[in-house]
Amino acid sequence: MYVSAGMDTLSIVLDASLSCANVGCIPHPSTTRWSHRQRLVESDGDVLLLQFYTHGFYNSEVIDMDIHRLDTSRHVWEKLMSNRARLTLDEDAGQVAALWSNLPIEMVEELAPKISFIDYLNVRRVCKQWSLISKPIQYAKRYPRYPMLMSICSSSAGAFKLFDPIVDKEYTVKSSSLVPSEDYFQTLLFAKDGWVMVIRGQKCIYAVNPFTGDIFDFPELPWLGNNFDGISFSSAPKSIDCIVCSIYKERASNPAHSNHIYVMVWRAGDKQWTVKKIDDDHTPHFRTAYSNPVFYHGEFYCLGTCGNLGIFNLDQMTWRVLAKPEPILNGDPMPGEQYCHLLEFRDNLIAIIRPHDKGPIDMYRLDKFDMVWRKVERLDAQVVYVDNWNAIMMPAPRDICCNRTYMPKFGAYGEGREANHHSGAFYDLKSREYYPNYYGLTERMNSIWVVPNFREQ
């Protein structure tokens, strides 16, 4: 049987099981609003007609829907979700929940690409079946594949905020995946592949994918508190080749007295952390920056406060500081005098030096042949996202975003009521200016950039 539905009055049915084709006219179901779109879906032998009522620019936002099933014996459409079904919410909420969760997954997938990002998150949490929604082509067109700023409050009672810097929208998401903690402060440490590493209290550390609800608990930390200069993992925490590494160097006013490196390593399957204390007598003047190490070619690379590089080798559990590249900065800056970030993009190492004031953000690419830092003057097709721990470089999702470095800060454009509108703050590498003006920006201290990832592990 073939069914064709148009925007006007008739649908045509061809019944191929008969000796000759039976062509019938089926009255089109009426619509309750002028602006609507419709789709035909086949599920378990039934033909379903979905009518989406829309509004907004190009009628792209869905505000309601009707679903009709074709009665092939009478050649009429039967509405599945009536006002009576919706009114049963107060009388029998369980019945309504069952009605929605029993909708065919094919029908839900037709709706998913047409709704907002936050609605997409909520739809996937209705039931286990709906969590399997996966429409990669439509998703790529409709939802951000670039980082969003995730932030939590100190207690984080099962809720967090997501800020989209490209469209300047912020969402509040309730999720049981973020462990509620009223007694302990939680800090976002590192993000990769959609996973966020969180430390709760003094010794509890876990990873969460806020988009799928997956949680992974790491072993209890061997010492109290956030005693590391940076921490990162090589791959998703549930993968069989995941390695977590944290690095800490002793602090002293005299660098010659800071001669020990403390490294913590966890490999997939380990029941506890491996702690390594390494003498650093040969390079006492190397200070590790407050920045997460980068897993690069099987080793963890750390950026120094001057812009030089230290490397921890996992196989031999050894530490070395490279003679080249030579430091970017002169003198002996202390950790925290400026933000120092290291990232990997398309097999290149990028160093970013970001001041605490409105001074320029400088960016350098490691020339691996000559082992020198080359200053990056512009990013014609890329965009950078930096926070207090991480840095991410990606292809720009829109042309207007090229050359921008987004920060975990907010400003406001316009005057009066318009000035209350949150806008993501960024530094333009081409114009060498901050937008909005640097002074007056607010910052989310406990926040981190994370790329949405809906793949279950």
SELUM-34043 format. One record per residue (C-alpha): x negated, z, y. Coordinates in pm, whole numbers. Layout:
- xx  zz  yy
- X  Z  Y
...
end
This chain:
- xx  zz  yy
- 0  0  0
- -127  -88  348
- 1  78  662
- -58  -34  1018
- 44  181  1314
- 61  64  1673
- 122  233  2004
- 471  87  2032
- 770  93  1798
- 707  -44  1450
- 487  7  1144
- 460  -246  861
- 445  -156  492
- 334  -392  215
- 417  -267  -137
- 179  -453  -366
- 330  -296  -681
- 637  -522  -656
- 652  -877  -788
- 673  -998  -431
- 559  -817  -120
- 824  -598  33
- 782  -598  409
- 968  -319  584
- 992  -192  938
- 938  179  983
- 1047  331  1314
- 751  478  1496
- 779  857  1545
- 851  954  1902
- 589  1124  2116
- 648  1424  2339
- 396  1326  2607
- 298  1002  2774
- -78  1029  2726
- -161  1027  2356
- -377  865  2090
- -313  825  1722
- -492  775  1391
- -389  697  1034
- -539  910  758
- -500  885  381
- -533  1208  181
- -444  1271  -185
- -221  964  -193
- -32  1058  125
- -42  856  446
- -62  1078  752
- -20  984  1116
- -205  1203  1367
- -88  1198  1729
- -334  1354  1975
- -203  1454  2320
- -483  1424  2570
- -582  1481  2927
- -899  1479  3135
- -1143  1202  3219
- -1066  899  3000
- -812  1124  2822
- -1097  1265  2615
- -976  1627  2585
- -719  1707  2315
- -463  1971  2415
- -210  1940  2131
- -128  1732  1826
- 156  1628  1594
- 114  1531  1228
- 357  1308  1037
- 362  1221  666
- 502  889  547
- 797  925  306
- 742  608  101
- 1078  634  -73
- 1277  623  253
- 1016  454  471
- 1036  718  743
- 787  956  905
- 830  1327  842
- 679  1568  1093
- 467  1828  914
- 409  2077  1193
- 738  2159  1362
- 827  2414  1625
- 977  2626  1348
- 641  2643  1169
- 467  2753  1484
- 729  3018  1555
- 656  3191  1226
- 336  3331  1376
- 499  3660  1476
- 689  3692  1150
- 430  3582  898
- 85  3520  1039
- -57  3475  692
- 180  3187  626
- 67  3006  938
- -299  3065  856
- -243  2917  514
- -68  2615  666
- -368  2532  888
- -634  2605  628
- -457  2380  377
- -474  2076  605
- -677  1796  441
- -1041  1800  548
- -1015  1429  633
- -749  1510  890
- -956  1784  1049
- -1259  1556  1069
- -1054  1304  1267
- -979  1577  1519
- -1328  1728  1536
- -1503  1455  1739
- -1236  1476  2010
- -1245  1844  2097
- -1478  2049  2314
- -1799  2206  2185
- -1661  2561  2182
- -1344  2447  2002
- -1563  2274  1745
- -1740  2603  1678
- -1410  2785  1637
- -1257  2518  1411
- -1549  2552  1168
- -1475  2926  1136
- -1108  2892  1037
- -1182  2883  666
- -1452  2793  415
- -1322  2439  370
- -1330  2365  742
- -1686  2496  767
- -1786  2185  566
- -1687  1951  849
- -1972  1708  904
- -1935  1401  1124
- -2292  1328  1238
- -2224  1003  1428
- -1928  1139  1625
- -2100  1474  1668
- -2405  1309  1823
- -2183  1140  2081
- -1973  1441  2163
- -2184  1753  2120
- -2527  1853  2250
- -2824  1775  2031
- -3047  1930  2294
- -3125  2300  2349
- -2867  2543  2481
- -2958  2877  2637
- -2846  3158  2407
- -2826  3505  2561
- -2704  3842  2442
- -2647  4182  2598
- -2825  4493  2473
- -2559  4597  2220
- -2441  4244  2130
- -2121  4353  1958
- -2079  4027  1766
- -2077  3799  2072
- -2325  3585  2258
- -2326  3325  2536
- -2434  2962  2519
- -2517  2773  2838
- -2532  2393  2839
- -2773  2294  3119
- -2683  1925  3117
- -2313  1972  3197
- -2348  2323  3351
- -2099  2487  3115
- -2121  2830  2957
- -1938  2940  2642
- -1878  3286  2498
- -1891  3278  2119
- -1779  3554  1885
- -1969  3556  1561
- -2020  3805  1281
- -2360  3648  1218
- -2511  3835  1514
- -2541  4184  1375
- -2349  4430  1601
- -2571  4712  1721
- -2443  4975  1962
- -2736  5211  1906
- -3032  4972  1916
- -3154  4714  2163
- -3181  4362  2025
- -3434  4107  2149
- -3437  3731  2088
- -3791  3637  1985
- -3816  3281  1856
- -3597  2977  1781
- -3650  2672  1563
- -3428  2437  1360
- -3117  2615  1493
- -3240  2956  1368
- -3306  3248  1603
- -3535  3539  1515
- -3406  3876  1640
- -3561  4223  1638
- -3317  4516  1633
- -3446  4857  1725
- -3802  4940  1622
- -3850  4795  1273
- -3555  4574  1176
- -3606  4198  1210
- -3377  3918  1096
- -3298  3551  1159
- -2958  3400  1230
- -2815  3053  1271
- -2541  3119  1530
- -2378  2782  1461
- -2325  2822  1085
- -2321  3202  1053
- -2617  3208  811
- -2825  3529  821
- -3163  3607  669
- -3314  3957  662
- -3692  3991  670
- -3869  4298  527
- -3898  4599  754
- -4185  4577  1001
- -4495  4777  902
- -4525  4936  1248
- -4291  5038  1526
- -4180  4823  1813
- -4249  4477  1943
- -4625  4499  1890
- -4719  4133  1897
- -4807  3875  2159
- -4607  3609  1979
- -4424  3539  1654
- -4293  3219  1494
- -4201  3063  1160
- -4312  2731  1014
- -3971  2618  886
- -3616  2744  840
- -3620  3105  705
- -3431  3017  386
- -3661  2729  294
- -3904  2780  6
- -4208  2699  224
- -4122  2925  520
- -4413  3123  666
- -4378  3375  949
- -4682  3473  1156
- -4722  3722  1440
- -5043  3776  1635
- -5151  4066  1854
- -5481  4136  2030
- -5583  4477  2159
- -5556  4516  2535
- -5827  4680  2746
- -5932  4657  3108
- -6273  4552  2983
- -6234  4242  2759
- -6547  4342  2566
- -6353  4636  2423
- -6068  4413  2300
- -6235  4304  1980
- -5961  4323  1717
- -5689  4073  1624
- -5391  4201  1425
- -5200  3940  1224
- -4878  3986  1025
- -4782  3720  771
- -4471  3680  558
- -4425  3402  304
- -4098  3306  136
- -4038  3547  -152
- -4261  3828  -21
- -4117  4180  -41
- -4330  4306  247
- -4550  4187  532
- -4920  4118  483
- -5122  4278  764
- -5472  4157  850
- -5708  4325  1099
- -5978  4082  1212
- -6292  4166  1409
- -6326  3940  1711
- -6676  4033  1827
- -6780  3670  1876
- -6505  3582  2128
- -6424  3908  2310
- -6326  3727  2631
- -6041  3536  2466
- -5707  3690  2560
- -5392  3577  2377
- -5111  3484  2614
- -4762  3627  2573
- -4642  3315  2396
- -4527  3225  2046
- -4787  3054  1825
- -4727  2695  1717
- -4742  2590  1350
- -4953  2275  1364
- -5123  2093  1072
- -5091  2395  845
- -5233  2654  1090
- -5094  2870  1371
- -5229  2779  1717
- -5231  3037  1999
- -5276  2968  2367
- -5515  3189  2563
- -5447  3312  2915
- -5711  3069  3047
- -5573  2774  2853
- -5814  2776  2559
- -5703  2781  2196
- -5727  3031  1910
- -5630  2939  1553
- -5526  3146  1254
- -5591  2987  915
- -5334  3090  653
- -5531  2993  343
- -5845  3190  433
- -5670  3448  655
- -5932  3390  925
- -5930  3365  1304
- -6137  3135  1525
- -6148  3037  1891
- -6226  2673  1968
- -6519  2592  2196
- -6316  2289  2310
- -6091  2227  2488
- -6246  2421  2773
- -6019  2663  2964
- -5769  2520  3209
- -5783  2816  3448
- -6081  2974  3614
- -6157  3345  3609
- -6017  3596  3362
- -5639  3619  3410
- -5462  3901  3233
- -5163  3835  3004
- -4847  3828  3211
- -5008  3701  3533
- -4829  3373  3463
- -4621  3227  3184
- -4837  3033  2937
- -4654  2813  2686
- -4776  2600  2396
- -4560  2344  2217
- -4589  2052  1979
- -4419  1721  2050
- -4470  1407  1842
- -4794  1547  1696
- -4931  1631  2041
- -5009  1981  2168
- -4878  2050  2518
- -4980  2348  2734
- -4758  2464  3021
- -4870  2705  3294
- -4574  2848  3485
- -4620  3090  3777
- -4397  3385  3862
- -4322  3242  4207
- -4224  2902  4346
- -4567  2757  4276
- -4588  2433  4078
- -4551  2418  3701
- -4852  2244  3550
- -4848  2063  3218
- -5138  1943  3003
- -5167  1732  2687
- -5452  1789  2442
- -5663  1477  2398
- -5754  1524  2031
- -6030  1262  2039
- -6229  1411  2331
- -6083  1762  2284
- -5999  1803  2653
- -5677  1885  2837
- -5526  1586  3025
- -5291  1675  3307
- -4938  1537  3268
- -4814  1404  3601
- -4464  1298  3492
- -4228  1288  3195
- -4051  956  3224
- -3841  991  2909
- -3869  1360  2818
- -3733  1694  2928
- -3878  2043  2875
- -3704  2378  2820
- -3898  2703  2871
- -3801  3070  2843
- -4003  3390  2826
- -4132  3315  2475
- -4070  2954  2380
- -4112  2601  2507
- -3940  2289  2373
- -3994  1924  2466
- -3739  1659  2367
- -3629  1309  2463
- -3408  1337  2770
- -3036  1324  2673
- -2962  1149  3004
- -3177  948  3241
- -3113  1194  3522
- -3282  1470  3317
- -3621  1297  3292
- -3916  1493  3437
- -3720  1819  3440
- -3836  2156  3310
- -3532  2380  3256
- -3584  2755  3289
- -3370  3054  3179
- -3251  3084  3538
- -2931  3008  3725
- -2855  2905  4080
- -2560  2779  4279
- -2498  2460  4471
- -2264  2420  4767
- -2106  2675  4995
- -1818  2918  4975
- -1626  2892  4649
- -1850  2611  4523
- -2154  2837  4558
- -2020  3060  4279
- -2057  2780  4026
- -2339  2846  3777
- -2599  2572  3764
- -2904  2557  3540
- -3227  2584  3737
- -3507  2336  3674
- -3840  2219  3810
- -3880  1846  3877
- -4228  1734  3776
- -4203  1417  3984
- -4091  1570  4316
- -4274  1902  4248
- -3965  2094  4360
- -3730  2357  4214
- -3355  2291  4204
- -3170  2485  4332
- -3411  2660  4569
- -3634  2899  4374
- -3546  3203  4582
- -3201  3333  4501
- -3210  3232  4135
- -3093  3479  3872
- -3249  3505  3526
- -3122  3588  3178
- -3404  3806  3052
- -3285  3834  2690
- -3229  3465  2629
- -3381  3177  2436
- -3335  2799  2407
- -3193  2693  2071
- -3099  2347  1943
- -2755  2346  1771
- -2784  2290  1397
- -2471  2281  1178
- -2645  2214  847
- -2573  2486  592
- -2871  2625  396
end
